[in-house]
Amino acid sequence: MRPIVFGANDGLVSNLALVMGVAGANAAPGIIVLAGIAGLLAGAFSMGVGEYVSVQSQRELLEYQLSFQRRQLREAPDQERRILADIYRGRGFSEAEAAHFVDRIFADPESATRLLIFEEVGLDERSIGSPLLAGVSSFLAFTLGALVPLVPYLLASGAPAFTASLLVSLGALFVLGLGISGLTRRNALRTAFRQVLLGGIAAAVTFAVGSLIGVRV
């Protein structure tokens, strides 16, 4: 869900800000559409590639740590036992309980390897996911989000397109905020209005900058 939520949010906010900035400069409708499409494509590929590289790098780090930890278990098993036992004694286990727990875990070297990686480094394969899925999800979510402020300019022009783009985008941010609140279990209206406020600030700033540049040019 993380790449989908962040991708959709980034697509909405970044392309809304881009479209508002170009519109603020009193650019022709075709220029606004061109800028919006360029922003969509550039952002979607950037998000998709970035998410893929990020998750793939985590997986490569995990593979390296697993290989290193397997070697440690072969060469210094007693040291690794002490490390794990110390961790669980620090969490309230008695010495006998920690020793018994470690003995059970070390009966399966692969389980011991993965637990040591989790406890010492904080890496867990279950939380990393697929780099390809993360990249594609982020790409598609960004594309859908970035289309929202652009579609009104594909259907109309001038003030109607500007107003529709702004209102539809802020409405989409509100809906996205409601969706995020369902995942985080936070107050729905507060989360939704936060999304609208942040997106609105980004749009207002870029519109002001675009207007200033348009006047000077």
C-alpha positions, 0 to 999 in steps of 0.5 A, spaced: 500 500 500 505 504 501 507 505 494 500 506 491 498 511 497 505 515 496 504 515 488 497 517 488 499 523 493 505 525 489 502 525 482 496 529 485 500 534 488 506 535 483 502 535 477 496 540 480 502 544 482 505 544 475 499 545 472 497 551 476 504 554 476 503 554 468 496 556 468 498 562 473 503 564 467 497 565 463 500 560 458 496 557 452 492 551 453 496 547 449 502 549 453 498 547 460 497 540 457 504 539 454 507 541 461 502 536 465 503 530 460 511 532 461 510 532 468 506 526 468 511 522 464 517 524 468 514 523 475 511 516 473 517 514 471 521 517 477 517 514 482 517 507 479 524 507 478 525 510 484 521 505 488 524 499 484 531 501 486 529 502 493 526 495 494 531 492 490 536 495 494 533 493 501 533 485 498 540 486 496 542 488 503 538 482 506 541 477 501 548 480 503 546 480 511 543 473 510 550 470 507 554 474 512 550 471 518 550 464 515 558 464 515 558 467 522 553 461 525 558 456 522 565 460 524 562 463 531 556 459 533 557 460 541 558 468 540 552 468 536 548 464 541 550 469 546 548 475 542 541 473 541 541 470 549 543 477 551 538 481 547 532 477 550 535 477 557 534 485 556 527 484 554 526 481 561 527 473 560 531 470 565 537 467 563 534 460 563 529 462 559 533 466 554 538 460 554 532 455 552 529 459 547 536 460 543 537 452 544 530 452 540 531 457 535 538 454 533 536 447 532 534 450 525 540 454 523 536 458 517 531 460 523 536 462 527 540 466 521 533 470 520 532 472 527 539 474 528 538 479 522 531 481 524 534 483 531 541 485 530 539 489 523 532 490 523 531 487 516 525 482 515 523 479 508 516 479 509 516 487 510 520 488 504 516 486 498 517 485 491 521 490 487 517 489 481 510 490 484 512 496 488 515 499 482 509 498 477 504 500 483 508 506 484 508 508 476 500 506 475 498 510 482 502 516 480 499 516 473 492 516 475 493 521 481 497 526 475 491 525 470 486 528 475 488 536 474 490 534 467 483 532 465 479 538 465 484 541 460 483 536 455 476 537 455 476 545 456 480 551 456 480 557 460 477 559 466 472 553 466 478 548 466 482 552 471 476 552 476 475 544 474 482 542 475 483 545 482 476 543 485 477 536 482 484 535 484 482 538 491 476 533 492 481 527 490 486 529 495 480 529 500 478 522 498 485 520 498 486 523 505 479 519 507 483 512 504 489 514 508 485 515 515 482 508 514 489 505 514 492 509 519 486 509 524 486 516 524 481 522 524 478 521 517 476 529 517 483 531 520 487 527 515 483 529 509 483 536 510 490 535 511 491 533 504 487 538 502 491 544 505 498 541 503 495 540 496 492 547 496 498 550 499 503 547 493 498 549 488 497 556 491 505 557 491 506 555 484 500 559 481 503 565 485 510 564 482 507 562 475 503 569 475 510 573 477 514 570 472 508 571 467 508 578 468 515 579 468 516 575 461 
